[in-house]
Amino acid sequence: MYKAILAIRYLFKRRISYFSLAAVALCVFVVLVVITVLSGLTSEFKKNTYRSVGDCVISTKSLVGFPYYDEFISRLEKESIVQAASPVIKNYAMVKSTESLNGAPYIDRTLEVMGVEPITYSRVTGFADWLVYNKADAQKAFTQSYDANAPGCVMGIGFLFQRDSQGQYIIPDQKPTFKVEISCVPLTAKGALANVGTTVVNTKDFAFSDCAKSGISIDWKTIYLPFDQVQILCGMGMEPKRTNEIFIKFEPDVKLSAGCQRVSQLWRGFVEEKADARYANLLGKVKVQSWKIYSRDIVAVAETQQMLMIMCFAMIAVITVFIVFVVFYMIVSHKSKDIGILKSVGVSSGNILVLFLSFAFLVAVLGSIIGSLCGWQFLVYINQIEDCMFERFGIQLFDRTIYAIGDIPNVIDIKVLAGIIISAIATCLIGAVIPSWQAARLKPIETLQVNQL
């Protein structure tokens, strides 16, 4: 009982102990806020990336593509683990505006074109929810009423409209009406130019039908076209027809690794069956990958940045260890008389050690509580604070005209909070262990000498 009473007394009677308490609270506050915001941004980015490809991707880096995709999709749809599958063609094309109406920007640049079947593509990805003018109605994605001779196209919202200071796209109430000229270089199944001796490129006009807001970088570089039209533009429409990717979504209860392993097994069997088919060599260049591996070039960057930031803020814990060490060393040096009295009445060295470690534990718990409450309150109002700073001083944590985020993430993960608190307690105990050990080793005869009193 006396150990708890003395620990509480040391905490509130020694002002120097407030420094260690403040250090722990500040450490918890900073780490909680930074990890919550950074983890929220990374999680949102990964979620949007996942929604853009599904669970598993069958793909080839070759612009030639691979044939017999429709047969394999039919097999996939018979599998109980597969919820949906959709063929996708990715290629690059020169996109040029043929006219600009209703304030739509003039376009003359190279973009990534994606040939998709809107219905099946929406079953695998979030495409239907991305649509702005025909939201949740994928069937109307390529539908437009002002040009009957031109197929529709869906453009990434990033290069079509600007963002305001709050991160919201400035979208006109009236849908823009304009056409773009899209030119691709078609290739044969052997990789040769399909239009040798002619115009070399295939060109076709498309009419704007909608724009897509996925929340990732494809909003600034991608234009979606009907799958069959892209097949023709890229030279993949000749028998056997080709694609270069298949996006797959598993049933909710299917584990990612198990699902990808099953798809890989099916693909290997399919390749063996088609060994004697025409252009079967193209099937051997195809890979089956999970969405994480397929998107590793962009996902890994976000995860690496998050890890580096966590490592940087872990240094705060090291600083806190030294602060606690110094504070406890000073307390022990000033409390040598108390230690001598306690030992003279029979208190063991082990109990002295427990006393000061209990003091450290109390500092850690109170500091963690104060830091957690302050961090929680700060996160609750972080977006209002940012808005106020922007209105008064023009300061914004994330420039919404550049970064594709809305509100700053502020949802605290209980597991993360628990980990921070446990780490704070461990930090305090580590910082206090050496001074506590020194206090336990003090001898009453040395501390209670007349010249020491």
C-alpha positions in Angstrom: 0.0 0.0 0.0 2.8 2.4 0.9 4.4 1.9 -2.5 1.2 3.3 -4.3 0.9 6.2 -1.8 4.6 7.2 -2.2 4.4 6.9 -6.0 1.3 9.2 -6.1 3.1 11.6 -3.6 6.2 11.7 -5.8 4.1 12.5 -8.9 2.2 15.4 -7.4 4.7 16.8 -5.0 7.8 16.8 -7.2 7.3 19.4 -10.0 10.1 17.9 -12.0 8.0 14.8 -12.5 5.6 17.0 -14.6 8.3 17.1 -17.3 8.2 13.3 -17.8 4.4 13.4 -17.6 4.3 16.1 -20.3 6.8 14.3 -22.5 4.7 11.1 -22.4 1.5 13.0 -23.1 3.1 14.9 -26.0 4.6 11.7 -27.5 1.2 9.9 -27.4 -0.6 12.9 -28.8 1.8 13.3 -31.8 2.0 9.7 -32.6 -1.7 9.1 -32.3 -2.6 12.0 -34.6 0.1 11.3 -37.2 -0.6 7.5 -37.4 -4.4 8.0 -37.5 -4.2 10.5 -40.4 -1.5 8.7 -42.3 -3.1 5.3 -41.9 -6.4 6.7 -42.9 -5.0 8.2 -46.1 -3.1 5.0 -46.9 -6.1 2.8 -46.2 -8.3 5.0 -48.4 -5.8 4.9 -51.2 -5.5 1.1 -51.0 -9.3 0.7 -50.9 -9.7 2.8 -54.0 -6.9 0.9 -55.8 -8.6 -2.4 -54.9 -11.9 -1.1 -56.2 -10.3 -0.3 -59.5 -9.1 -3.8 -60.3 -11.0 -6.3 -58.1 -9.3 -9.2 -56.3 -7.3 -10.9 -59.0 -5.9 -9.9 -62.3 -4.9 -12.0 -65.3 -2.7 -9.8 -67.4 0.1 -9.5 -69.9 2.5 -6.6 -70.4 2.4 -7.1 -74.1 0.3 -4.7 -76.1 -0.5 -7.6 -78.4 -2.7 -9.2 -75.7 -3.8 -12.8 -75.5 -6.7 -14.8 -77.2 -9.5 -17.1 -76.0 -10.2 -14.9 -73.0 -14.0 -15.4 -73.4 -13.6 -19.1 -73.0 -11.7 -18.7 -69.9 -14.1 -16.2 -68.4 -16.9 -18.7 -69.0 -15.0 -21.3 -67.0 -14.4 -18.7 -64.2 -18.1 -17.9 -64.0 -18.8 -21.6 -63.2 -16.4 -21.5 -60.2 -18.2 -21.1 -56.9 -15.4 -18.8 -55.6 -15.8 -16.3 -58.5 -18.5 -13.5 -58.2 -17.7 -11.8 -61.5 -15.0 -11.5 -64.2 -14.6 -8.9 -66.9 -12.2 -8.5 -69.8 -10.3 -5.2 -70.0 -8.0 -3.8 -72.7 -5.4 -1.2 -71.7 -3.5 0.7 -74.3 -2.2 4.2 -75.1 -3.8 6.5 -77.6 -3.6 10.1 -78.9 -6.7 11.9 -77.7 -7.6 15.2 -79.4 -10.7 17.3 -79.0 -12.6 17.9 -82.3 -14.7 20.6 -80.6 -15.2 22.2 -77.2 -18.6 23.1 -76.0 -20.1 24.1 -72.6 -16.8 25.1 -71.1 -15.1 21.6 -71.6 -11.3 21.9 -71.8 -9.5 21.4 -75.1 -7.6 18.1 -75.1 -4.5 17.2 -77.1 -2.4 14.6 -75.3 -1.5 10.9 -75.0 -3.8 9.1 -72.5 -4.3 5.6 -71.3 -7.5 4.1 -72.9 -9.4 1.3 -71.2 -11.8 -0.8 -73.1 -14.4 -2.1 -70.7 -17.8 -3.8 -70.7 -19.6 -1.5 -68.3 -21.9 -4.0 -66.8 -19.4 -6.8 -66.0 -16.7 -4.2 -65.2 -19.0 -2.7 -62.6 -19.6 -6.0 -61.0 -15.8 -6.4 -60.4 -14.9 -2.8 -59.7 -16.5 0.4 -58.5 -17.0 1.8 -62.0 -20.8 2.4 -61.6 -20.3 4.4 -58.4 -17.5 6.5 -60.0 -19.9 7.8 -62.7 -20.9 11.4 -62.1 -23.9 12.0 -64.4 -25.2 8.4 -64.5 -24.2 7.3 -61.0 -24.8 3.6 -60.2 -26.2 3.1 -63.7 -23.4 1.4 -65.6 -25.7 0.5 -68.5 -25.9 4.2 -69.4 -22.1 4.8 -69.1 -21.5 5.1 -72.8 -25.0 6.5 -73.7 -25.2 10.0 -75.1 -28.0 11.6 -77.1 -26.4 14.4 -79.1 -24.4 12.4 -81.7 -25.9 9.1 -83.0 -22.9 8.3 -85.1 -20.3 8.4 -82.3 -19.9 5.9 -79.5 -19.8 7.3 -76.0 -16.7 7.7 -73.8 -16.2 8.2 -70.1 -13.3 10.4 -69.2 -11.4 10.6 -65.9 -12.6 13.6 -64.0 -9.2 14.8 -63.1 -8.2 16.3 -66.4 -11.7 17.4 -67.3 -12.7 19.5 -64.2 -10.8 21.5 -61.6 -10.9 21.1 -57.9 -11.7 23.9 -55.4 -9.9 24.7 -52.2 -12.1 22.1 -50.3 -11.2 19.3 -52.7 -14.5 19.3 -54.5 -14.6 19.1 -58.3 -16.3 22.0 -59.9 -18.8 20.1 -62.1 -21.3 22.1 -64.2 -25.0 21.2 -63.8 -25.3 20.8 -67.6 -23.3 17.9 -68.9 -20.6 19.0 -71.4 -21.2 18.0 -75.0 -18.1 17.5 -77.1 -16.3 14.9 -79.2 -12.7 13.6 -79.1 -10.7 12.0 -81.8 -8.8 8.9 -80.5 -6.0 7.3 -82.5 -4.3 4.0 -81.7 -1.5 2.0 -83.4 -3.1 -1.5 -84.1 -0.9 -4.5 -83.8 -1.3 -8.0 -85.2 -1.2 -11.1 -83.0 2.5 -11.4 -84.0 3.3 -7.9 -82.9 3.6 -6.4 -86.3 1.9 -3.2 -87.5 -1.6 -4.1 -88.7 -2.0 -1.2 -91.1 1.3 -1.5 -93.0 1.2 0.6 -96.2 -1.9 2.6 -95.1 -2.5 5.2 -92.5 -0.7 3.1 -89.8 -3.0 4.3 -87.1 -6.7 3.6 -86.4 -8.7 6.8 -85.7 -12.3 7.2 -84.5 -14.5 9.9 -83.0 -16.1 9.4 -79.6 -18.7 11.6 -77.9 -18.4 12.5 -74.2 -21.0 10.6 -72.2 -19.9 10.8 -68.6 -16.8 11.2 -66.3 -15.5 8.9 -63.6 -14.2 9.7 -60.2 -12.2 6.8 -58.7 -10.1 8.8 -56.2 -6.7 7.6 -57.6 -4.3 8.6 -60.3 -6.4 7.1 -63.1 -8.7 10.1 -62.8 -6.0 12.2 -64.4 -4.8 9.9 -67.2 -7.5 7.5 -68.3 -10.4 7.5 -70.7 -12.9 4.6 -70.8 -14.2 3.3 -74.1 -16.5 0.4 -75.1 -14.6 -2.8 -75.1 -15.4 -3.8 -78.7 -14.4 -0.3 -80.0 -11.0 -0.6 -78.4 -10.5 -4.0 -79.8 -10.9 -2.6 -83.3 -8.7 0.5 -82.6 -5.9 -1.7 -81.2 -6.1 -4.4 -83.8 -7.4 -7.1 -81.4 -10.8 -7.5 -83.1 -9.6 -10.0 -85.6 -10.2 -13.7 -84.9 -9.2 -15.0 -82.5 -10.2 -11.8 -80.6 -7.8 -10.7 -77.9 -7.6 -8.8 -74.7 -4.7 -8.0 -72.4 -6.3 -8.2 -68.9 -9.1 -10.0 -67.1 -10.3 -8.5 -63.8 -11.8 -11.0 -61.3 -13.8 -10.5 -58.1 -14.2 -13.3 -55.6 -17.1 -14.1 -53.3 -16.8 -12.3 -49.9 -15.9 -15.4 -47.9 -13.0 -16.4 -50.2 -9.5 -15.6 -49.0 -7.4 -13.7 -51.4 -4.4 -16.1 -51.5 -6.7 -19.2 -51.9 -8.7 -17.5 -54.7 -5.7 -16.4 -56.6 -4.1 -19.9 -56.2 -7.3 -21.5 -57.7 -7.4 -19.1 -60.6 -3.7 -19.7 -61.3 -4.4 -23.5 -61.3 -7.3 -23.0 -63.7 -5.2 -20.9 -66.0 -2.3 -23.4 -66.1 -4.8 -26.1 -67.1 -6.3 -23.8 -69.7 -2.9 -23.1 -71.3 -2.1 -26.8 -71.5 -5.5 -27.4 -73.3 -4.8 -24.7 -75.8 -1.2 -25.7 -76.5 -1.9 -26.6 -80.1 -4.3 -23.7 -80.7 -3.5 -20.7 -82.9 -1.4 -18.1 -81.2 -1.2 -20.3 -78.1 2.3 -18.8 -77.5 0.6 -15.6 -76.3 -1.0 -17.4 -73.4 2.4 -18.3 -71.9 3.2 -14.6 -71.4 0.2 -14.1 -69.1 0.5 -13.8 -65.3 -2.1 -14.4 -62.6 -1.7 -11.9 -59.7 -3.5 -10.6 -56.7 -4.5 -7.0 -56.8 -1.8 -6.2 -54.3 1.0 -7.6 -56.5 -0.6 -6.2 -59.7 -0.7 -2.7 -58.1 2.5 -3.0 -56.1 4.2 -0.1 -58.0 1.8 2.4 -56.5 0.7 0.6 -53.4 4.2 -0.1 -52.3 5.1 3.6 -52.5 2.2 4.5 -50.1 3.1 1.7 -47.7 6.8 2.7 -47.7 6.0 6.3 -47.0 3.8 5.2 -44.1 6.5 3.0 -42.7 9.2 5.7 -43.0 6.9 8.2 -41.2 6.2 5.7 -38.4 10.0 5.0 -38.0 10.6 8.8 -37.8 8.1 9.3 -35.1 9.4 6.2 -33.3 12.4 8.4 -32.6 10.2 10.4 -30.3 9.9 7.4 -28.1 13.7 7.3 -27.9 13.7 10.9 -26.8 11.0 10.2 -24.2 13.2 7.4 -22.8 16.0 9.9 -22.1 13.7 12.5 -20.7 12.2 9.9 -18.2 15.7 8.7 -17.4 17.0 12.2 -16.5 13.9 13.0 -14.5 14.0 9.8 -12.5 17.7 10.1 -12.0 17.2 13.6 -10.4 14.3 12.3 -8.3 16.3 9.4 -7.0 19.3 11.7 -6.2 17.0 14.0 -4.2 15.2 11.2 -2.5 18.2 9.3 -1.2 17.2 10.2 2.4 13.7 8.8 1.9 15.2 5.6 0.5 17.6 5.3 3.4 14.8 5.7 5.9 12.7 3.1 4.1 15.5 0.6 4.0 16.3 1.2 7.7 12.8 0.2 8.7 13.1 -3.1 6.7 11.9 -2.3 3.2 13.8 -4.6 0.8 15.7 -3.5 -2.3 13.1 -5.3 -4.4 10.3 -3.2 -3.0 12.3 0.0 -3.6 12.7 -1.1 -7.2 9.0 -1.8 -7.4 8.2 1.6 -5.9 10.0 3.6 -8.5 8.9 1.4 -11.3 5.3 1.9 -10.0 6.0 5.6 -10.1 7.1 5.3 -13.8 4.0 3.2 -14.6 1.8 5.9 -13.0 3.5 8.6 -15.1 3.0 6.5 -18.2 -0.6 5.8 -17.6 -1.6 9.4 -16.8 0.5 10.7 -19.6 -1.1 8.3 -22.1 -4.6 9.2 -20.9 -3.9 12.9 -21.2 -2.2 12.5 -24.6 -5.0 10.2 -25.9 -7.8 12.6 -24.8 -6.0 15.5 -26.4 -5.3 13.6 -29.6 -8.9 12.4 -29.8 -10.2 15.9 -29.4 -7.8 17.3 -31.9 -8.8 14.6 -34.5 -12.5 15.3 -33.9 -12.0 18.9 -34.9 -9.0 18.5 -37.3 -11.0 19.4 -40.4 -12.6 22.4 -38.7 -9.1 23.5 -37.5 -7.8 23.2 -41.1 -10.7 25.1 -42.5 -10.2 27.9 -40.0 -6.4 28.0 -40.7 -7.1 28.2 -44.4 -9.7 31.0 -44.1 -7.5 33.1 -41.8 -4.0 32.4 -42.9 -4.3 30.5 -46.2 -2.6 27.4 -44.7 -3.8 24.0 -45.7 -2.3 20.7 -44.6 -3.1 19.1 -48.0 -3.6 21.3 -51.0 -6.9 19.9 -52.3 -6.2 21.2 -55.8 -3.3 18.8 -56.0 -4.1 15.9 -53.6 -7.1 13.7 -54.4 -8.5 13.7 -50.8 -11.6 15.2 -49.2 -11.7 15.4 -45.4 -8.6 14.5 -43.4 -9.1 11.0 -41.9 -9.8 11.2 -38.2 -11.2 7.8 -37.2 -9.1 6.3 -34.4 -8.3 2.6 -34.6 -8.6 1.1 -31.1 -5.9 -1.4 -31.8 -3.5 1.4 -32.9 -4.4 3.4 -29.7 -3.8 0.4 -27.5 -0.5 -0.2 -29.2 0.6 3.4 -28.6 -0.4 3.3 -25.0 1.4 0.0 -24.4 4.5 1.4 -26.1 4.3 4.6 -24.0 4.2 2.5 -20.8 7.1 0.4 -22.0 9.1 3.5 -22.9 8.6 4.9 -19.3 9.6 1.7 -17.7 12.7 1.4 -19.8 13.7 5.0 -19.0 13.2 4.5 -15.3 14.7 1.0 -14.9 18.4 2.2 -14.4 17.6 5.0 -11.9 15.2 2.6 -10.0 17.9 0.0 -9.9 20.4 2.5 -8.5 17.8 3.5 -5.9 17.4 -0.1 -4.9 21.2 -0.5 -4.5 21.6 2.4 -2.1 22.7 1.5 1.4 21.0 3.1 4.5 24.4 3.6 6.2 25.5 5.8 3.3 22.4 7.8 2.8 21.7 8.5 6.5 25.2 9.7 7.5 25.2 12.9 9.4 27.1 14.8 6.7 24.4 13.6 4.1 21.4 14.8 6.1 
